[in-house]
C-alpha cells in the first residue's frame, strides 16, 4: 500500500508461477519504468490475491525509461521479450485476485 500511495498504480504488471515443485509461488512484478524501478512480490500459489499488506521482496532500479524500451536483457531486469509483452503484461486492476500467465 505504501508503494501505491507514493507512486500510484504500476504502468503494468506480470504475474506467473515460479519456484521449484516443492515450493511453488506466484511471482508478481510491478513495473514503474517512468520512475526507474520495478518491484517483485511473492504470493502463495493457492491464493493469488494482491492485498494492501503484500510485501515487496525485491526491487530493481534502472534509468527512467518508457515501458516499450524496458526489454533489454542486459539490464538484468526480469522482463518478457518484446514479442511476448502484449501477452503477459496486464493492466493494474487494483487489489484482489489476479490471473497467472
Secondary structure, DSSP 8 states (H G I E B T S, - for coil): -HHHHHH-S-SEEEEEEEEETTEEEEEEEEEETTTTEEEEEEEETT--EE-TT--EEEEEE-----GGGTT-GGG------GGGHHHH-B----SEE----
